[in-house]
Amino acid sequence: MTKRDLIDLVAKKANLTNKAARESVQAFLNAIRDSLKRGEKVVITGFGTFSVRKRAARPGRNPKTGEKITIAARKAPGFTAGKTLKKIVR
C-alpha cells in the first residue's frame, strides 16, 4: 500500500474528499514525525509504537578501499508492532 492508496482508502471510509483525506493523512504523518524529532515516543494502542533508537558507534570498512573506519553513533526511527497487530498478521 502506498501513501496514495492510503489517502484513497481514508477518503472512501471517512466519506471525505480526496483533498481532505490527503490533508488528514499528511497531518497524521507530520505529527508522528514531529514527535520523533523531539525524542518522544508515539504509542498507537492496538497498532504499535514509534520511537527513536540510539545506534552506537561501531567499526566498519570502506567497501571500495577496504580501509577500516568508524561508523558514527546516530539516532534512527524505530517501530515495534503492538500485540493486536501481531495477532492479526499471524
CNS distance restraints for C-alpha pairs under 8 A (distance, minus, plus):
assign (resid   1 and name CA) (resid   5 and name CA) 5.80 0.50 0.50
assign (resid   1 and name CA) (resid   6 and name CA) 6.77 0.50 0.50
assign (resid   2 and name CA) (resid   6 and name CA) 6.29 0.50 0.50
assign (resid   3 and name CA) (resid   7 and name CA) 6.22 0.50 0.50
assign (resid   4 and name CA) (resid   8 and name CA) 6.28 0.50 0.50
assign (resid   5 and name CA) (resid   9 and name CA) 6.15 0.50 0.50
assign (resid   6 and name CA) (resid  10 and name CA) 6.13 0.50 0.50
assign (resid   6 and name CA) (resid  25 and name CA) 7.96 0.50 0.50
assign (resid   7 and name CA) (resid  11 and name CA) 6.10 0.50 0.50
assign (resid   7 and name CA) (resid  18 and name CA) 6.90 0.50 0.50
assign (resid   7 and name CA) (resid  21 and name CA) 5.60 0.50 0.50
assign (resid   7 and name CA) (resid  22 and name CA) 5.45 0.50 0.50
assign (resid   7 and name CA) (resid  25 and name CA) 6.58 0.50 0.50
assign (resid   8 and name CA) (resid  12 and name CA) 6.20 0.50 0.50
assign (resid   8 and name CA) (resid  18 and name CA) 6.61 0.50 0.50
assign (resid   8 and name CA) (resid  21 and name CA) 7.43 0.50 0.50
assign (resid   9 and name CA) (resid  13 and name CA) 6.03 0.50 0.50
assign (resid  10 and name CA) (resid  14 and name CA) 5.70 0.50 0.50
assign (resid  10 and name CA) (resid  15 and name CA) 7.80 0.50 0.50
assign (resid  10 and name CA) (resid  16 and name CA) 7.46 0.50 0.50
assign (resid  10 and name CA) (resid  21 and name CA) 5.87 0.50 0.50
assign (resid  11 and name CA) (resid  15 and name CA) 5.52 0.50 0.50
assign (resid  11 and name CA) (resid  16 and name CA) 4.54 0.50 0.50
assign (resid  11 and name CA) (resid  17 and name CA) 5.76 0.50 0.50
assign (resid  11 and name CA) (resid  18 and name CA) 5.57 0.50 0.50
assign (resid  11 and name CA) (resid  20 and name CA) 7.55 0.50 0.50
assign (resid  11 and name CA) (resid  21 and name CA) 5.05 0.50 0.50
assign (resid  12 and name CA) (resid  16 and name CA) 6.63 0.50 0.50
assign (resid  16 and name CA) (resid  20 and name CA) 6.01 0.50 0.50
assign (resid  16 and name CA) (resid  21 and name CA) 5.98 0.50 0.50
assign (resid  17 and name CA) (resid  21 and name CA) 6.15 0.50 0.50
assign (resid  18 and name CA) (resid  22 and name CA) 5.96 0.50 0.50
assign (resid  19 and name CA) (resid  23 and name CA) 6.23 0.50 0.50
assign (resid  20 and name CA) (resid  24 and name CA) 6.12 0.50 0.50
assign (resid  21 and name CA) (resid  25 and name CA) 6.11 0.50 0.50
assign (resid  22 and name CA) (resid  26 and name CA) 6.04 0.50 0.50
assign (resid  23 and name CA) (resid  27 and name CA) 5.96 0.50 0.50
assign (resid  24 and name CA) (resid  28 and name CA) 6.20 0.50 0.50
assign (resid  25 and name CA) (resid  29 and name CA) 6.24 0.50 0.50
assign (resid  26 and name CA) (resid  30 and name CA) 5.98 0.50 0.50
assign (resid  27 and name CA) (resid  31 and name CA) 6.08 0.50 0.50
assign (resid  28 and name CA) (resid  32 and name CA) 6.49 0.50 0.50
assign (resid  29 and name CA) (resid  33 and name CA) 6.16 0.50 0.50
assign (resid  30 and name CA) (resid  34 and name CA) 5.96 0.50 0.50
assign (resid  31 and name CA) (resid  35 and name CA) 6.15 0.50 0.50
assign (resid  32 and name CA) (resid  36 and name CA) 6.24 0.50 0.50
assign (resid  32 and name CA) (resid  42 and name CA) 6.61 0.50 0.50
assign (resid  32 and name CA) (resid  50 and name CA) 7.87 0.50 0.50
assign (resid  33 and name CA) (resid  37 and name CA) 6.10 0.50 0.50
assign (resid  34 and name CA) (resid  38 and name CA) 6.37 0.50 0.50
assign (resid  35 and name CA) (resid  39 and name CA) 6.44 0.50 0.50
assign (resid  35 and name CA) (resid  40 and name CA) 5.25 0.50 0.50
assign (resid  35 and name CA) (resid  41 and name CA) 6.95 0.50 0.50
assign (resid  35 and name CA) (resid  42 and name CA) 6.98 0.50 0.50
assign (resid  36 and name CA) (resid  40 and name CA) 5.25 0.50 0.50
assign (resid  36 and name CA) (resid  41 and name CA) 6.45 0.50 0.50
assign (resid  36 and name CA) (resid  42 and name CA) 7.46 0.50 0.50
assign (resid  36 and name CA) (resid  50 and name CA) 7.64 0.50 0.50
assign (resid  36 and name CA) (resid  51 and name CA) 6.41 0.50 0.50
assign (resid  36 and name CA) (resid  52 and name CA) 6.21 0.50 0.50
assign (resid  36 and name CA) (resid  77 and name CA) 7.46 0.50 0.50
assign (resid  39 and name CA) (resid  51 and name CA) 7.60 0.50 0.50
assign (resid  39 and name CA) (resid  52 and name CA) 6.22 0.50 0.50
assign (resid  40 and name CA) (resid  51 and name CA) 6.83 0.50 0.50
assign (resid  40 and name CA) (resid  52 and name CA) 7.46 0.50 0.50
assign (resid  41 and name CA) (resid  49 and name CA) 6.92 0.50 0.50
assign (resid  41 and name CA) (resid  50 and name CA) 5.81 0.50 0.50
assign (resid  41 and name CA) (resid  51 and name CA) 4.67 0.50 0.50
assign (resid  41 and name CA) (resid  52 and name CA) 7.16 0.50 0.50
assign (resid  42 and name CA) (resid  49 and name CA) 5.60 0.50 0.50
assign (resid  42 and name CA) (resid  50 and name CA) 5.05 0.50 0.50
assign (resid  42 and name CA) (resid  51 and name CA) 6.47 0.50 0.50
assign (resid  43 and name CA) (resid  48 and name CA) 6.15 0.50 0.50
assign (resid  43 and name CA) (resid  49 and name CA) 4.46 0.50 0.50
assign (resid  43 and name CA) (resid  50 and name CA) 6.49 0.50 0.50
assign (resid  44 and name CA) (resid  48 and name CA) 5.42 0.50 0.50
assign (resid  44 and name CA) (resid  49 and name CA) 6.13 0.50 0.50
assign (resid  45 and name CA) (resid  82 and name CA) 7.24 0.50 0.50
assign (resid  46 and name CA) (resid  82 and name CA) 5.72 0.50 0.50
assign (resid  46 and name CA) (resid  83 and name CA) 6.73 0.50 0.50
assign (resid  46 and name CA) (resid  84 and name CA) 5.11 0.50 0.50
assign (resid  46 and name CA) (resid  85 and name CA) 6.33 0.50 0.50
assign (resid  47 and name CA) (resid  81 and name CA) 6.21 0.50 0.50
assign (resid  47 and name CA) (resid  82 and name CA) 5.00 0.50 0.50
assign (resid  47 and name CA) (resid  83 and name CA) 7.61 0.50 0.50
assign (resid  47 and name CA) (resid  84 and name CA) 6.56 0.50 0.50
assign (resid  47 and name CA) (resid  85 and name CA) 5.35 0.50 0.50
assign (resid  48 and name CA) (resid  79 and name CA) 6.97 0.50 0.50
assign (resid  48 and name CA) (resid  80 and name CA) 5.55 0.50 0.50
assign (resid  48 and name CA) (resid  81 and name CA) 4.27 0.50 0.50
assign (resid  48 and name CA) (resid  82 and name CA) 4.07 0.50 0.50
assign (resid  48 and name CA) (resid  83 and name CA) 7.78 0.50 0.50
assign (resid  48 and name CA) (resid  85 and name CA) 7.34 0.50 0.50
assign (resid  49 and name CA) (resid  79 and name CA) 5.63 0.50 0.50
assign (resid  49 and name CA) (resid  80 and name CA) 5.23 0.50 0.50
assign (resid  49 and name CA) (resid  81 and name CA) 6.51 0.50 0.50
assign (resid  49 and name CA) (resid  82 and name CA) 6.97 0.50 0.50
assign (resid  50 and name CA) (resid  77 and name CA) 7.17 0.50 0.50
assign (resid  50 and name CA) (resid  78 and name CA) 5.69 0.50 0.50
assign (resid  50 and name CA) (resid  79 and name CA) 4.54 0.50 0.50
assign (resid  50 and name CA) (resid  80 and name CA) 6.60 0.50 0.50
assign (resid  51 and name CA) (resid  77 and name CA) 5.89 0.50 0.50
assign (resid  51 and name CA) (resid  78 and name CA) 5.19 0.50 0.50
assign (resid  51 and name CA) (resid  79 and name CA) 6.29 0.50 0.50
assign (resid  52 and name CA) (resid  75 and name CA) 6.39 0.50 0.50
assign (resid  52 and name CA) (resid  76 and name CA) 5.68 0.50 0.50
assign (resid  52 and name CA) (resid  77 and name CA) 4.65 0.50 0.50
assign (resid  52 and name CA) (resid  78 and name CA) 5.83 0.50 0.50
assign (resid  53 and name CA) (resid  75 and name CA) 5.58 0.50 0.50
assign (resid  53 and name CA) (resid  76 and name CA) 5.22 0.50 0.50
assign (resid  53 and name CA) (resid  77 and name CA) 5.98 0.50 0.50
assign (resid  53 and name CA) (resid  78 and name CA) 6.17 0.50 0.50
assign (resid  54 and name CA) (resid  73 and name CA) 7.46 0.50 0.50
assign (resid  54 and name CA) (resid  74 and name CA) 6.02 0.50 0.50
assign (resid  54 and name CA) (resid  75 and name CA) 4.55 0.50 0.50
assign (resid  54 and name CA) (resid  76 and name CA) 6.37 0.50 0.50
assign (resid  55 and name CA) (resid  73 and name CA) 5.48 0.50 0.50
assign (resid  55 and name CA) (resid  74 and name CA) 5.27 0.50 0.50
assign (resid  55 and name CA) (resid  75 and name CA) 5.82 0.50 0.50
assign (resid  55 and name CA) (resid  76 and name CA) 7.04 0.50 0.50
assign (resid  56 and name CA) (resid  72 and name CA) 7.37 0.50 0.50
assign (resid  56 and name CA) (resid  73 and name CA) 4.61 0.50 0.50
assign (resid  56 and name CA) (resid  74 and name CA) 6.81 0.50 0.50
assign (resid  57 and name CA) (resid  70 and name CA) 6.83 0.50 0.50
assign (resid  57 and name CA) (resid  71 and name CA) 5.53 0.50 0.50
assign (resid  57 and name CA) (resid  72 and name CA) 4.67 0.50 0.50
assign (resid  57 and name CA) (resid  73 and name CA) 4.08 0.50 0.50
assign (resid  57 and name CA) (resid  74 and name CA) 7.57 0.50 0.50
assign (resid  58 and name CA) (resid  70 and name CA) 5.75 0.50 0.50
assign (resid  58 and name CA) (resid  71 and name CA) 5.28 0.50 0.50
assign (resid  58 and name CA) (resid  72 and name CA) 6.89 0.50 0.50
assign (resid  58 and name CA) (resid  73 and name CA) 7.49 0.50 0.50
assign (resid  59 and name CA) (resid  68 and name CA) 7.18 0.50 0.50
assign (resid  59 and name CA) (resid  69 and name CA) 5.98 0.50 0.50
assign (resid  59 and name CA) (resid  70 and name CA) 4.53 0.50 0.50
assign (resid  59 and name CA) (resid  71 and name CA) 5.90 0.50 0.50
assign (resid  60 and name CA) (resid  68 and name CA) 5.90 0.50 0.50
assign (resid  60 and name CA) (resid  69 and name CA) 5.25 0.50 0.50
assign (resid  60 and name CA) (resid  70 and name CA) 5.74 0.50 0.50
assign (resid  60 and name CA) (resid  71 and name CA) 6.20 0.50 0.50
assign (resid  61 and name CA) (resid  66 and name CA) 5.56 0.50 0.50
assign (resid  61 and name CA) (resid  67 and name CA) 5.52 0.50 0.50
assign (resid  61 and name CA) (resid  68 and name CA) 4.53 0.50 0.50
assign (resid  61 and name CA) (resid  69 and name CA) 5.46 0.50 0.50
assign (resid  61 and name CA) (resid  70 and name CA) 7.95 0.50 0.50
assign (resid  62 and name CA) (resid  66 and name CA) 5.03 0.50 0.50
assign (resid  62 and name CA) (resid  67 and name CA) 5.28 0.50 0.50
assign (resid  62 and name CA) (resid  68 and name CA) 6.42 0.50 0.50
assign (resid  62 and name CA) (resid  69 and name CA) 6.68 0.50 0.50
assign (resid  63 and name CA) (resid  67 and name CA) 7.78 0.50 0.50
assign (resid  81 and name CA) (resid  85 and name CA) 6.21 0.50 0.50
assign (resid  81 and name CA) (resid  86 and name CA) 6.34 0.50 0.50
assign (resid  82 and name CA) (resid  86 and name CA) 6.21 0.50 0.50
assign (resid  83 and name CA) (resid  87 and name CA) 6.20 0.50 0.50
assign (resid  84 and name CA) (resid  88 and name CA) 6.28 0.50 0.50
assign (resid  85 and name CA) (resid  89 and name CA) 6.19 0.50 0.50
assign (resid  86 and name CA) (resid  90 and name CA) 6.27 0.50 0.50
